[in-house]
Amino acid sequence: MKSFIALLILMVCIGAQSVIAAAMTSPSYSIQSDSVNFGGGNSSSTNYVSESTFGEVATGNSASVNFTIKAGYQQMQEVYLAISTVADVTLTPAINGNSGGTANGSTVVTVLTDNRAGYELYVSASSSPALVSGSNSFADYTPIGIVPDFAFAIAPNSAEFAFTPEGGAVVSRYRDNGTVCGVGVLDTVASCWDALTTVSRLISRESVPNFPSGTATLLKFRAQSGIANIQPAGTYTATSSVTAIAL
């Protein structure tokens, strides 16, 4: 009698609050907003603190049907940061628990921001191991070294679960030179497999705004049970989170 395993990835999308943009930056510092004026500064009393500038012109809030302007240093600008709603992922085909097999699935995460310094995108799992069915589980994937494995590979008597990101903004950890990950500038399809753990993993970064088109990152997931492994039947589920942070 054959036993089969159904697998499902539940993605939870976390939006970030508005943050302050950076007008000027260096490798170590950023200035949130600059001002051309002839005076001002901080004043304080027992109960109050006042920050003022003298000499700025045309300051204040202005709005139309489609736009809003907050002009002047004291207005401070906010940036827009949004992350797409991520659909649940079903890994297919179902894996035969007695003879093993491989199941794959994917979803697209799109980040949109007008922040001058860009954003970072992270992914994490809600449990360890990530892919579970009651007391049964697939082990979190274990790369051979400190960087992801270029090719997905497990022992015949094991069952493991992994992910890899793809896209123009993926960080160097998931880029490759055609044979090894963590080096080079390539983004070879279905390569650089990593463990999905409870520790947030940086997967994509852009240092410039991408408004209004946004930037998509493809998240691929893979579960595999080896030919010598007996995996209990069940519906295995992993709950993961994607988080975008403005820089």
C-alpha positions in Angstrom: 0.0 0.0 0.0 1.4 3.4 -1.0 1.4 6.4 1.3 1.5 9.9 -0.1 2.5 13.2 1.2 0.8 16.5 0.4 2.8 19.7 1.0 1.7 23.3 1.4 3.6 26.5 2.0 1.7 29.3 3.7 3.1 32.8 3.1 2.4 35.6 5.5 3.1 39.1 4.2 4.3 41.7 6.6 4.1 45.4 5.6 6.4 48.0 7.0 5.4 51.4 8.3 6.4 54.7 6.7 10.0 55.7 7.4 12.1 58.8 6.9 14.0 59.1 3.6 17.7 60.0 3.4 18.7 63.0 1.4 22.5 62.5 1.6 24.4 59.3 2.6 27.8 57.9 3.0 29.0 54.3 3.9 28.5 55.1 7.6 25.9 58.0 7.9 22.8 59.4 6.4 21.2 62.8 6.6 17.4 62.5 6.8 16.7 66.0 5.4 18.8 69.1 4.7 17.9 72.7 4.9 19.1 76.0 3.4 18.5 78.8 5.9 20.1 81.5 8.0 19.2 80.5 11.5 17.3 78.3 13.9 18.1 75.4 16.2 16.8 73.6 19.3 15.2 75.4 22.3 13.9 73.7 25.4 12.2 74.3 28.7 11.1 72.0 31.5 8.0 70.8 29.5 8.8 71.5 25.9 11.3 71.2 23.1 11.2 73.4 20.0 13.2 72.8 16.8 13.1 75.8 14.4 14.6 77.1 11.1 14.7 80.7 9.8 14.9 81.6 6.2 13.1 78.8 4.3 10.5 79.9 1.9 7.5 78.2 0.3 7.1 75.7 3.1 4.1 73.8 4.3 1.6 71.2 2.9 0.2 71.4 -0.6 -2.1 68.9 -2.3 -3.9 68.1 -5.5 -6.1 65.2 -6.6 -3.1 63.0 -7.3 -0.2 64.5 -5.3 0.8 65.8 -1.9 3.8 67.9 -1.1 5.3 68.4 2.4 7.8 71.2 1.6 10.4 72.5 4.0 12.8 70.9 6.5 10.3 71.0 9.4 7.7 69.1 7.3 10.0 66.1 6.9 9.1 63.7 4.1 7.8 60.2 4.4 8.6 57.4 2.0 6.3 54.8 0.5 7.0 51.1 1.1 4.7 48.3 0.0 5.0 44.5 -0.3 2.7 42.4 -2.5 0.3 39.9 -1.0 1.8 36.5 -1.4 -0.4 33.5 -2.3 -0.2 30.1 -0.7 2.1 27.7 -2.4 1.3 24.0 -3.0 4.4 21.9 -3.7 3.7 19.3 -6.5 3.6 16.5 -7.2 2.7 14.6 -4.0 5.6 12.6 -2.7 5.3 8.8 -2.3 6.2 8.2 1.4 7.7 4.7 0.6 9.8 5.3 -2.5 10.5 9.0 -2.2 10.3 11.9 -4.6 10.6 15.6 -5.1 8.0 18.4 -4.9 8.4 22.0 -6.1 6.5 25.2 -5.8 7.1 29.0 -6.1 5.6 32.4 -5.4 6.6 36.0 -6.4 7.2 38.7 -3.8 7.2 42.3 -5.2 8.5 45.3 -3.2 7.6 48.8 -4.2 9.3 51.9 -2.7 10.2 55.5 -3.5 12.8 55.5 -0.7 16.1 57.0 -2.0 18.1 54.5 -0.1 16.1 51.5 -1.3 15.0 48.4 0.7 15.9 45.0 2.0 13.8 41.9 1.8 14.0 39.0 4.3 12.3 35.6 4.6 12.0 33.3 7.7 10.0 30.3 8.9 7.7 30.2 11.9 9.0 26.9 13.2 12.0 24.7 13.2 11.9 22.4 11.3 9.9 24.5 8.9 7.9 21.8 7.0 5.9 19.7 9.5 2.8 17.4 9.7 2.0 16.9 13.4 5.0 15.2 15.0 6.5 14.4 11.6 8.7 16.7 9.5 11.1 17.2 6.7 14.5 18.4 8.1 15.6 21.9 7.2 18.1 21.7 4.3 21.7 21.6 5.3 24.2 23.1 2.8 27.6 21.5 2.6 29.4 24.7 3.5 28.7 28.2 4.7 27.0 29.2 1.5 24.0 27.7 -0.2 24.5 24.6 -2.3 24.5 25.2 -6.1 22.7 21.9 -6.7 20.0 20.5 -4.4 21.2 17.2 -3.0 20.3 15.0 0.1 21.2 11.6 1.4 19.1 8.7 0.1 17.8 8.0 3.7 16.8 11.5 4.5 14.0 14.0 3.8 14.7 17.8 3.6 13.1 21.1 2.7 14.8 24.1 1.1 14.3 27.4 -0.7 16.1 29.7 -3.1 15.4 33.2 -4.3 15.7 34.5 -7.9 15.6 37.9 -9.4 17.6 41.0 -10.3 17.9 42.2 -6.7 19.0 39.0 -5.0 22.0 39.4 -2.7 25.4 37.9 -3.3 24.7 34.9 -1.1 22.4 33.6 -3.8 24.4 34.6 -6.8 26.9 32.2 -8.4 29.6 31.7 -11.0 28.0 28.8 -12.7 29.2 26.2 -10.3 29.5 27.8 -6.8 27.2 30.0 -4.8 28.3 33.1 -2.9 30.6 34.2 -5.7 30.1 35.7 -9.1 27.1 37.7 -10.5 25.0 35.0 -12.1 21.5 34.0 -11.0 21.4 30.5 -12.4 17.9 29.1 -12.4 17.0 26.6 -9.6 20.4 27.0 -7.9 21.8 28.1 -4.5 19.5 26.1 -2.2 19.4 27.2 1.5 17.5 26.3 4.7 14.4 28.1 5.6 14.8 28.7 9.3 13.3 30.9 12.1 16.3 33.3 11.6 15.4 36.0 9.1 17.5 35.6 6.0 18.3 38.6 3.7 17.4 37.6 0.2 17.1 40.8 -1.9 18.4 44.4 -1.7 18.2 47.5 -3.8 19.9 50.8 -2.9 17.7 53.0 -5.2 14.0 53.7 -5.4 12.0 51.4 -7.7 8.7 53.3 -7.9 6.3 52.9 -9.6 7.2 49.5 -11.2 8.5 47.7 -8.1 11.0 44.7 -8.0 9.9 41.1 -8.0 11.8 38.3 -6.3 10.8 34.7 -7.1 10.9 32.4 -4.1 11.2 28.7 -5.0 10.6 25.9 -2.5 11.6 22.2 -2.8 10.9 19.2 -0.6 12.5 15.8 -1.3 12.4 12.4 0.3 15.2 10.0 -0.5 14.7 6.7 -2.2 15.8 4.9 1.0 13.7 7.0 3.3 10.3 6.1 4.7 8.4 9.3 5.3 5.1 9.1 7.2 2.0 10.1 5.1 0.3 13.4 5.8 -0.2 17.0 4.7 3.0 18.8 5.5 2.8 22.6 6.0 5.4 25.4 6.4 4.5 28.9 7.5 6.9 31.5 6.3 7.1 35.3 6.5 8.5 37.9 4.1 9.5 41.3 5.5 10.5 44.4 3.6 12.5 47.1 5.4 13.3 50.6 4.1 17.0 51.5 4.3 
